[in-house]
Amino acid sequence: MANPITLHTPTPEEAPLQDKLNEALVSELLHRSRSASIALLLATLLMWTIVRPFTGTVVLVLFVALAGLTVIRMAGAIWIERRAAGRFGHLQVFRWFTMMNVLLGVSLGAIILAAYPSLPPLRVAMTSVCIVGINSAALVSLAASPLVYVVYVGANMAALTYVAFAHPLLGLEVPFQVMQIVYSAALFVMMLTVHRSLRHSIVLRLQLAASLGNLRDTQARLVDASRQAGRADVAIEVLHSVGNVLNSVNVSAALARDVVARSRTNNLPKVVEVVMQHRDAFSAFVRDDARGQKLPDYLAQLAEVVVRDNRAVTAELESLAKNVDHIRLIVASQQERVRPSDVIEAFDVAGLLDDALRIAHYDEQAIAVTRRCDELPPASLDRHKLLQILIVLLANARDAVMARDHSDRRIAIHARRGATGDLEITVEDNGCGFDPGQLEQMFSLGFTTKPTGRGIGLHYSACAALELKGNLTAQSAGVGTGASFLLALPLRAIAA
């Protein structure tokens, strides 16, 4: 059954979150309606200055009604958000909000029907630009619900289409009519695209919140299990492993924040200010001023900008959700150590290397990375445990090369078959290296060559390699010469 807010049948991922998704979408409508209402009031004032010399009392009454309904919608949205959020169900709020937008759309359509036949061609074009701006801005403010957008825009677009055929512009009859039909269809398609991006972002956010909730529950169980088993080192390993993944979480969150901060939609108030400054001579502004000539193109591009930014934020949220899920697996796997239980799965080694490098986020530190993977059959091991070893090795390699110049930071990871047919993965760097005399201590708990290190990661990795029936070795020619770590494992899990 289709959701009335989204006009979309829930996918398997959305179905369990449907109620929370609807609540979040309604909240988006209320939150965005404040700035949208202010923009609509300014556009209404601008339209009135354009049509006033050629219209009478009826059109004035319609403009007053449109402004009044806009103020009521804005005040109602603010009141519900701040004072009455718990008094009404989100579907009740949605029905009220839909009704208000029906009235706004009908008012705008009535203004078009009443005013257009009396306007000269230039005023028709100027008013049409305002309508384009109103409908384009609504793509952002009403993106949470295609239904609300259709009932809001449908009335004025129907009125514009009627006027295009009943009162065509002299000499531009067919182009104006065709343009009106194409523009109406394009608005509907763009709305579906913008809504799909927003809905997907909210679903990812809800899934992320659920994952964080599960993570908190798992952490609580881990603390209890650690106390019973007397394994304080489990908690230390979890903190170290989670810390490596949190670097990627921070990068994804920062990138998402930058996309929002750089969005061109932030310039919309400046555009409105410029328009209001020239409202008394708007026709000349649009015709002669370079900034006014760019205004229709800016409004037309606004929807594309929103879609692009939503896609970028969605990609970072997906990365964020994967990393949080990886943190959950880290905690869960360490908790299971009180009763050993490995999860064996078949996986592609090349894909595993890509996942490890993605989490490492080397592209943020100007590091030249070489990734090689020979032709290998699918491995059948505890994939999560192997991934955790690689994350530690890549994090250590990153720390080792940071002292070098930006142009001379190199890390190489290579997966191949060893002489005995086993899987071998090497991680090499040209970083600080270590004294060969320290090799025997390299994998001891608490030993570290880093000024701020704790000596946990390599110890954990060596233990995990032994649990996988393999081994982890290190090699370096000396301090300042770089280091190489070799992880050798069977391609298929060996029964204990």
C-alpha positions as CSV (number, residue, x, y, z in Angstrom):
1,M,0.0,0.0,0.0
2,A,1.4,3.4,-1.0
3,N,2.4,5.9,1.7
4,P,0.1,9.0,1.5
5,I,3.0,11.3,2.4
6,T,5.6,9.9,-0.1
7,L,3.1,8.4,-2.7
8,H,5.5,5.5,-2.7
9,T,5.2,1.8,-1.7
10,P,7.7,1.2,1.1
11,T,10.8,-0.8,0.2
12,P,11.9,-3.7,2.5
13,E,14.5,-1.3,4.0
14,E,11.9,1.4,4.6
15,A,9.0,-0.8,5.9
16,P,10.2,-1.2,9.5
17,L,10.9,2.5,9.7
18,Q,7.7,3.7,8.1
19,D,6.2,5.5,11.1
20,K,9.5,7.2,12.0
21,L,10.0,8.1,8.3
22,N,6.6,9.8,8.1
23,E,7.3,11.7,11.3
24,A,10.6,12.9,10.0
25,L,9.1,14.0,6.7
26,V,6.3,16.0,8.4
27,S,9.0,17.6,10.6
28,E,10.9,18.5,7.4
29,L,7.8,20.2,5.9
30,L,7.2,22.2,9.1
31,H,10.8,23.2,9.5
32,R,11.3,24.3,5.9
33,S,7.9,26.1,5.7
34,R,9.2,29.1,7.7
35,S,11.9,30.3,5.2
36,A,9.6,29.2,2.3
37,S,6.7,31.4,3.7
38,I,9.0,34.4,3.9
39,A,10.1,33.9,0.3
40,L,6.5,33.4,-0.9
41,L,5.5,36.7,0.9
42,L,8.3,38.6,-0.9
43,A,7.3,37.0,-4.2
44,T,3.7,37.9,-3.6
45,L,4.7,41.5,-3.0
46,L,6.8,41.5,-6.2
47,M,4.0,40.1,-8.3
48,W,1.6,42.7,-6.9
49,T,3.9,45.5,-8.0
50,I,4.0,44.0,-11.5
51,V,0.2,43.5,-12.0
52,R,-1.1,46.4,-9.9
53,P,-1.4,49.0,-12.7
54,F,-3.5,46.7,-14.9
55,T,-5.9,45.0,-12.4
56,G,-8.6,45.9,-10.0
57,T,-10.2,45.1,-6.6
58,V,-10.7,41.4,-7.2
59,V,-7.0,40.7,-7.8
60,L,-6.1,42.9,-4.8
61,V,-8.4,40.7,-2.6
62,L,-6.8,37.6,-4.0
63,F,-3.3,38.9,-3.2
64,V,-4.4,39.7,0.4
65,A,-5.9,36.2,0.8
66,L,-2.7,34.7,-0.5
67,A,-0.5,36.7,1.9
68,G,-2.9,35.9,4.8
69,L,-2.8,32.2,4.1
70,T,0.9,32.2,3.9
71,V,1.2,33.9,7.3
72,I,-1.2,31.4,8.8
73,R,0.8,28.5,7.4
74,M,4.0,29.9,8.8
75,A,2.6,30.8,12.2
76,G,0.9,27.4,12.4
77,A,4.1,25.5,11.5
78,I,6.1,27.4,14.1
79,W,3.4,26.9,16.8
80,I,3.2,23.1,16.1
81,E,7.0,22.7,16.2
82,R,7.6,24.7,19.4
83,R,4.4,24.3,21.5
84,A,2.2,21.5,20.1
85,A,4.5,18.8,18.7
86,G,3.2,16.2,21.2
87,R,-0.5,17.1,21.0
88,F,-1.2,16.0,17.4
89,G,-0.2,12.9,15.5
90,H,2.1,13.5,12.5
91,L,-0.7,12.4,10.1
92,Q,-3.0,15.0,11.6
93,V,-0.4,17.7,11.1
94,F,0.2,16.4,7.5
95,R,-3.5,16.7,6.7
96,W,-3.6,20.3,8.0
97,F,-0.4,21.2,6.1
98,T,-1.8,19.7,2.9
99,M,-5.1,21.7,3.3
100,M,-3.1,24.9,3.7
101,N,-1.1,24.3,0.6
102,V,-4.3,23.5,-1.4
103,L,-5.7,26.9,-0.4
104,L,-2.4,28.6,-1.3
105,G,-2.2,26.9,-4.6
106,V,-5.8,27.7,-5.5
107,S,-5.2,31.4,-4.5
108,L,-2.2,31.6,-6.7
109,G,-4.1,30.0,-9.6
110,A,-7.0,32.4,-9.1
111,I,-4.6,35.4,-9.3
112,I,-3.2,34.0,-12.6
113,L,-6.7,33.6,-14.1
114,A,-7.9,37.0,-12.9
115,A,-4.8,39.0,-13.8
116,Y,-3.2,37.5,-16.9
117,P,-5.9,38.5,-19.5
118,S,-5.4,42.2,-18.5
119,L,-1.6,42.2,-18.6
120,P,0.5,43.3,-21.6
121,P,3.0,40.7,-22.9
122,L,6.0,42.1,-20.9
123,R,4.1,42.0,-17.7
124,V,2.9,38.4,-18.5
125,A,6.6,37.4,-18.9
126,M,7.6,39.1,-15.7
127,T,4.8,37.5,-13.7
128,S,5.7,34.1,-15.2
129,V,9.3,34.5,-14.0
130,C,7.9,35.0,-10.5
131,I,5.7,31.9,-10.8
132,V,8.8,29.9,-12.0
133,G,10.7,31.1,-8.9
134,I,7.8,30.2,-6.6
135,N,7.5,26.7,-8.0
136,S,11.3,26.1,-8.1
137,A,11.7,27.2,-4.5
138,A,8.8,24.9,-3.5
139,L,10.9,22.0,-4.8
140,V,13.2,22.6,-1.8
141,S,10.6,23.5,0.8
142,L,8.0,20.8,-0.1
143,A,10.5,18.0,-1.1
144,A,9.3,15.9,1.8
145,S,6.0,15.1,0.1
146,P,5.2,14.9,-3.6
147,L,1.5,15.0,-2.7
148,V,1.8,18.4,-1.0
149,Y,3.9,19.7,-3.9
150,V,1.3,18.6,-6.5
151,V,-1.7,20.1,-4.7
152,Y,0.3,23.3,-4.2
153,V,1.8,23.7,-7.7
154,G,-1.0,21.9,-9.6
155,A,-3.5,24.8,-9.3
156,N,-1.2,27.5,-10.6
157,M,0.2,25.3,-13.3
158,A,-3.3,24.4,-14.4
159,A,-4.2,28.1,-14.5
160,L,-1.0,28.9,-16.4
161,T,-1.8,26.2,-19.0
162,Y,-5.3,27.4,-19.4
163,V,-4.2,31.0,-19.9
164,A,-1.5,29.8,-22.4
165,F,-4.3,28.4,-24.6
166,A,-7.2,30.8,-23.8
167,H,-5.2,34.0,-23.9
168,P,-2.0,33.2,-25.8
169,L,0.8,35.7,-26.3
170,L,0.6,37.3,-29.7
171,G,3.2,35.9,-32.0
172,L,4.3,33.3,-29.4
173,E,1.2,31.2,-29.2
174,V,2.7,27.7,-29.9
175,P,6.1,28.2,-28.2
176,F,4.5,29.5,-25.0
177,Q,2.0,26.6,-25.0
178,V,4.6,23.9,-25.6
179,M,6.9,25.5,-23.0
180,Q,4.1,25.4,-20.4
181,I,3.4,21.7,-21.0
182,V,7.1,20.7,-20.9
183,Y,7.8,22.8,-17.8
184,S,4.9,21.2,-16.0
185,A,6.2,17.7,-16.7
186,A,9.7,18.7,-15.8
187,L,8.6,20.1,-12.4
188,F,6.9,16.8,-11.6
189,V,10.0,14.7,-12.6
190,M,12.3,17.0,-10.6
191,M,10.1,16.8,-7.6
192,L,10.2,13.0,-7.6
193,T,14.0,13.1,-7.9
194,V,14.5,15.6,-5.1
195,H,12.0,13.7,-2.9
196,R,13.7,10.4,-3.5
197,S,17.1,11.8,-2.5
198,L,15.6,13.4,0.7
199,R,13.7,10.2,1.6
200,H,16.8,8.0,1.1
201,S,18.8,10.4,3.3
202,I,16.3,10.2,6.1
203,V,16.1,6.4,5.9
204,L,19.9,6.2,6.2
205,R,19.8,8.6,9.1
206,L,17.2,6.5,10.9
207,Q,19.1,3.3,10.1
208,L,22.2,5.0,11.5
209,A,20.3,5.9,14.7
210,A,19.1,2.4,15.1
211,S,22.7,1.1,14.6
212,L,23.9,3.5,17.2
213,G,21.2,2.2,19.6
214,N,22.2,-1.4,19.0
215,L,25.8,-0.3,19.5
216,R,25.0,1.1,22.9
217,D,23.2,-2.1,23.9
218,T,26.1,-4.2,22.7
219,Q,28.5,-2.1,24.6
220,A,26.5,-2.5,27.8
221,R,26.5,-6.3,27.3
222,L,30.2,-6.2,26.6
223,V,31.0,-4.4,29.9
224,D,29.0,-7.1,31.8
225,A,30.7,-9.9,29.9
226,S,34.1,-8.4,30.5
227,R,33.5,-8.2,34.2
228,Q,32.4,-11.8,34.4
229,A,35.3,-13.1,32.3
230,G,37.9,-10.8,33.9
231,R,39.1,-9.7,30.4
232,A,39.9,-6.0,30.7
233,D,42.1,-6.3,27.5
234,V,38.9,-6.9,25.5
235,A,37.7,-3.4,26.3
236,I,41.2,-2.0,25.4
237,E,41.2,-3.7,22.0
238,V,37.7,-2.4,21.3
239,L,38.7,1.2,22.0
240,H,41.8,0.9,19.8
241,S,39.9,-0.7,16.9
242,V,36.9,1.7,17.2
243,G,39.3,4.6,17.2
244,N,40.7,3.6,13.8
245,V,37.2,3.4,12.3
246,L,36.1,6.7,13.9
247,N,38.7,8.5,11.8
248,S,36.6,7.6,8.8
249,V,33.4,8.5,10.6
250,N,34.8,12.0,11.3
251,V,35.9,12.4,7.6
252,S,32.5,11.4,6.3
253,A,30.7,13.7,8.8
254,A,33.0,16.6,7.8
255,L,32.5,16.1,4.1
256,A,28.7,16.1,4.6
257,R,28.9,19.3,6.7
258,D,31.0,20.9,3.9
259,V,28.5,20.1,1.2
260,V,25.7,21.7,3.2
261,A,27.9,24.8,4.0
262,R,28.9,25.3,0.3
263,S,25.4,24.8,-1.1
264,R,24.4,27.4,-3.6
265,T,20.9,27.5,-2.0
266,N,22.5,29.5,0.8
267,N,22.7,32.4,-1.7
268,L,18.9,32.5,-2.1
269,P,18.3,35.3,0.5
270,K,20.8,37.5,-1.3
271,V,19.0,37.0,-4.6
272,V,15.7,37.9,-2.9
273,E,17.3,41.0,-1.5
274,V,18.5,42.1,-4.9
275,V,15.1,41.5,-6.4
276,M,13.4,43.6,-3.7
277,Q,15.8,46.4,-4.2
278,H,14.7,46.7,-7.8
279,R,11.0,45.8,-7.4
280,D,9.9,49.3,-8.5
281,A,11.7,48.9,-11.9
282,F,11.7,45.1,-12.1
283,S,11.1,45.0,-15.9
284,A,14.1,47.2,-16.6
285,F,16.2,45.2,-14.1
286,V,15.4,41.9,-15.8
287,R,15.9,43.4,-19.3
288,D,19.0,45.5,-18.8
289,D,20.8,44.6,-15.7
290,A,23.3,41.7,-16.0
291,R,22.2,40.3,-12.6
292,G,18.5,40.4,-13.5
293,Q,19.2,38.6,-16.7
294,K,20.8,35.7,-14.7
295,L,17.8,35.4,-12.3
296,P,15.7,33.0,-14.4
297,D,18.7,30.7,-15.0
298,Y,19.6,30.7,-11.3
299,L,16.1,29.7,-10.3
300,A,16.0,27.0,-13.0
301,Q,19.3,25.6,-11.7
302,L,18.2,25.6,-8.1
303,A,16.5,22.2,-8.3
304,E,19.6,20.6,-9.9
305,V,21.8,22.0,-7.1
306,V,19.6,20.6,-4.5
307,V,19.6,17.1,-6.2
308,R,23.4,17.2,-6.5
309,D,24.0,18.2,-2.9
310,N,21.5,15.6,-1.6
311,R,23.3,12.9,-3.6
312,A,26.7,14.0,-2.1
313,V,25.3,14.1,1.5
314,T,23.6,10.7,0.9
315,A,26.8,9.1,-0.2
316,E,28.6,10.3,2.9
317,L,25.7,9.1,5.1
318,E,25.9,5.7,3.4
319,S,29.7,5.6,4.2
320,L,28.9,6.8,7.8
321,A,26.3,4.0,8.2
322,K,28.8,1.4,7.0
323,N,31.4,2.6,9.4
324,V,29.1,2.6,12.3
325,D,28.0,-0.9,11.4
326,H,31.7,-1.9,11.3
327,I,32.1,-0.5,14.8
328,R,29.1,-2.6,15.9
329,L,30.8,-5.7,14.5
330,I,34.0,-4.8,16.3
331,V,32.3,-4.7,19.6
332,A,30.2,-7.7,18.9
333,S,33.1,-9.8,17.8
334,Q,35.2,-8.9,20.9
335,Q,32.2,-9.7,23.1
336,E,32.0,-13.1,21.6
337,R,35.6,-13.9,22.7
338,V,34.2,-15.0,26.0
339,R,32.7,-17.9,24.1
340,P,34.8,-18.3,20.9
341,S,32.6,-18.4,17.7
342,D,34.1,-17.4,14.3
343,V,31.8,-16.4,11.5
344,I,33.2,-17.9,8.3
345,E,32.1,-16.4,5.0
346,A,33.3,-16.5,1.4
347,F,34.5,-13.1,0.0
348,D,36.5,-11.5,-2.7
349,V,40.0,-10.5,-1.5
350,A,40.2,-7.5,-3.9
351,G,37.0,-6.2,-2.4
352,L,38.4,-6.6,1.1
353,L,41.4,-4.5,0.2
354,D,39.1,-1.8,-1.2
355,D,37.1,-1.7,2.0
356,A,40.2,-1.4,4.1
357,L,41.6,1.4,2.0
358,R,38.2,3.2,2.0
359,I,38.2,3.2,5.8
360,A,41.8,4.4,5.9
361,H,40.8,7.6,3.9
362,Y,44.4,8.1,2.7
363,D,43.3,10.6,0.1
364,E,42.9,13.2,2.9
365,Q,46.6,13.0,3.8
366,A,48.3,13.3,0.4
367,I,49.6,9.7,0.5
368,A,50.4,7.8,-2.7
369,V,48.8,4.4,-2.4
370,T,49.6,1.4,-4.6
371,R,47.1,-1.4,-4.5
372,R,47.8,-4.7,-6.2
373,C,45.8,-7.9,-6.1
374,D,46.8,-11.0,-8.0
375,E,44.2,-13.3,-9.5
376,L,42.9,-15.2,-6.4
377,P,40.0,-17.5,-5.7
378,P,37.4,-16.4,-3.2
379,A,38.7,-16.7,0.4
380,S,36.6,-18.5,3.1
381,L,37.6,-17.0,6.4
382,D,36.4,-14.7,9.2
383,R,36.2,-11.6,6.9
384,H,35.6,-9.2,9.7
385,K,38.7,-10.3,11.7
386,L,40.9,-10.1,8.6
387,L,39.5,-6.7,7.8
388,Q,40.4,-5.5,11.3
389,I,44.0,-6.7,10.9
390,L,44.3,-4.7,7.7
391,I,42.8,-1.6,9.2
392,V,45.5,-1.7,12.0
393,L,48.3,-2.2,9.5
394,L,47.1,0.6,7.2
395,A,46.6,3.0,10.1
396,N,50.2,2.2,11.4
397,A,51.5,2.8,7.9
398,R,49.7,6.1,7.6
399,D,51.2,7.2,10.9
400,A,54.7,6.1,9.9
401,V,54.8,8.2,6.6
402,M,53.3,11.4,8.0
403,A,56.7,12.7,9.0
404,R,57.8,12.7,5.3
405,D,57.1,15.5,2.8
406,H,53.7,15.5,1.2
407,S,55.3,14.5,-2.1
408,D,57.1,11.5,-0.7
409,R,54.5,9.5,1.3
410,R,54.1,6.0,-0.2
411,I,52.2,3.0,1.0
412,A,51.7,-0.3,-1.0
413,I,49.3,-3.1,-0.3
414,H,49.6,-6.4,-2.3
415,A,47.6,-9.6,-2.1
416,R,49.0,-12.7,-3.7
417,R,49.4,-16.5,-3.3
418,G,52.4,-17.6,-1.3
419,A,54.8,-20.4,-2.2
420,T,52.7,-22.8,-0.3
421,G,49.5,-21.7,-1.9
422,D,48.3,-19.7,1.1
423,L,47.1,-16.1,1.0
424,E,49.8,-13.5,1.6
425,I,49.0,-9.8,2.1
426,T,51.9,-7.3,2.5
427,V,51.6,-3.7,3.7
428,E,54.8,-1.6,3.0
429,D,55.6,2.0,3.7
430,N,58.5,4.4,3.3
431,G,58.0,5.8,6.8
432,C,60.0,5.9,10.0
433,G,60.7,2.2,10.1
434,F,62.1,0.6,13.3
435,D,65.3,-0.9,14.8
436,P,65.7,-4.6,13.7
437,G,66.7,-5.2,17.4
438,Q,63.1,-4.4,18.4
439,L,61.6,-7.1,16.2
440,E,61.1,-9.6,19.0
441,Q,59.1,-7.1,21.0
442,M,57.2,-5.7,18.0
443,F,54.0,-7.7,18.7
444,S,54.1,-7.6,22.5
445,L,51.2,-6.0,24.4
446,G,52.2,-2.5,25.4
447,F,55.2,-2.1,23.1
448,T,55.2,0.8,20.7
449,T,57.5,3.1,18.8
450,K,55.0,5.9,18.6
451,P,55.2,8.8,21.0
452,T,51.5,8.6,21.7
453,G,51.0,4.9,21.0
454,R,49.7,2.3,23.5
455,G,51.0,-0.9,22.0
456,I,47.6,-2.5,21.4
457,G,47.0,-2.7,17.6
458,L,49.9,-4.9,16.5
459,H,49.4,-7.2,19.5
460,Y,45.8,-7.6,18.7
461,S,46.5,-8.2,15.0
462,A,49.1,-10.9,15.7
463,C,46.7,-12.7,18.0
464,A,43.9,-12.4,15.4
465,A,46.3,-13.9,12.7
466,L,47.0,-16.8,15.0
467,E,43.3,-17.3,15.5
468,L,42.9,-17.5,11.8
469,K,45.6,-20.2,11.7
470,G,48.1,-17.8,10.1
471,N,50.9,-15.5,11.2
472,L,51.9,-11.8,11.0
473,T,55.6,-10.8,10.6
474,A,57.4,-7.5,10.3
475,Q,60.6,-6.4,8.6
476,S,62.6,-3.1,8.5
477,A,66.2,-2.2,7.5
478,G,66.4,0.4,10.3
479,V,65.0,3.7,11.5
480,G,64.0,5.9,8.6
481,T,64.0,3.2,6.0
482,G,60.3,2.2,6.1
483,A,58.7,-1.1,7.1
484,S,57.0,-4.1,5.7
485,F,54.4,-6.3,7.3
486,L,53.5,-9.7,5.9
487,L,50.2,-11.4,6.8
488,A,50.1,-15.1,5.8
489,L,46.8,-17.0,6.1
490,P,45.2,-20.1,4.6
491,L,42.7,-19.3,1.9
492,R,40.1,-21.5,3.7
493,A,39.4,-21.6,7.4
494,I,41.1,-24.6,9.2
495,A,39.0,-26.3,11.8
496,A,40.5,-26.1,15.3
